[in-house]
Amino acid sequence: MINRIRLIATNLRKFRVVYWFICIASTGVILWRFLLSLELGSDLQLDGWFFPSIVAGLWGLTALSFQGIFSAIPEDVDSNASWRNRFVVWVVKMFFWPLSLIFLLLILAVVFLSYQLLRLWFFS
């Protein structure tokens, strides 16, 4: 399972520039709309670009952190390697198990927050 997560993360590294662009663009839209609302005194809840840019930024940051963290999982060592090398790889992989569970909870939280923000955006 950990090897599959590493494979997904290394495949996502190809799109790292796209994720950075999404994060930077969404941050720019958020700042632009926030400063515009301060200047004009308008409500951000009625703004058409504020909530989708927050959702896009969250998903961009989630994808960046996923590919950054889980692409560092070491590959399996062969059975002819020394016991020390096998033990070090085993310890490092055991570190990634709770980290993957925490990341799963983070993804669930981002899904819930995305649902709430998009629901607020659609019905406002």
Order of alpha helices (4+ residues) and beta strands (2+ residues): alpha-alpha-alpha-alpha
